[in-house]
Amino acid sequence: MKKLFIVAIALFTLNLAAAENPIKPSETLQSDIVELIGSETSFDFEKTETIVNVIFTVTSKNEVIVLSTGDANKELANFIKSKLNYKKVDFNDHKNGELFLLPVKFKKS
């Protein structure tokens, strides 16, 4: 049982260390993400501009997995996750477990 606990702590520490240094996605990946999110939202934003820092990874099957939406409200976070999670992107130039940070800007129209 002690070994299992130590392994769990080690994995948690590795994940935490990886989450501290997400990288900026390539322009191609950025445009794919923006296209998946789309330009239409049903939100009535309080501010004229809202920026959400989306941390995500791309699986070996080229599927996007959202790991964090920063301080976004729950409704906006769920919207972003519904638009991106498990959606395929044309992106093969990545390492497994590589994390990406993309600030997504929503403007009130």
PyMOL commands that set and color helices and strands:
alter all, ss='L'
color gray80, all
select helices_A, chain A and resi 2-19+27-37+74-84
alter helices_A, ss='H'
color red, helices_A
select strands_A, chain A and resi 49-58+64-68+99-107
alter strands_A, ss='S'
color yellow, strands_A
deselect
rebuild
show_as cartoon
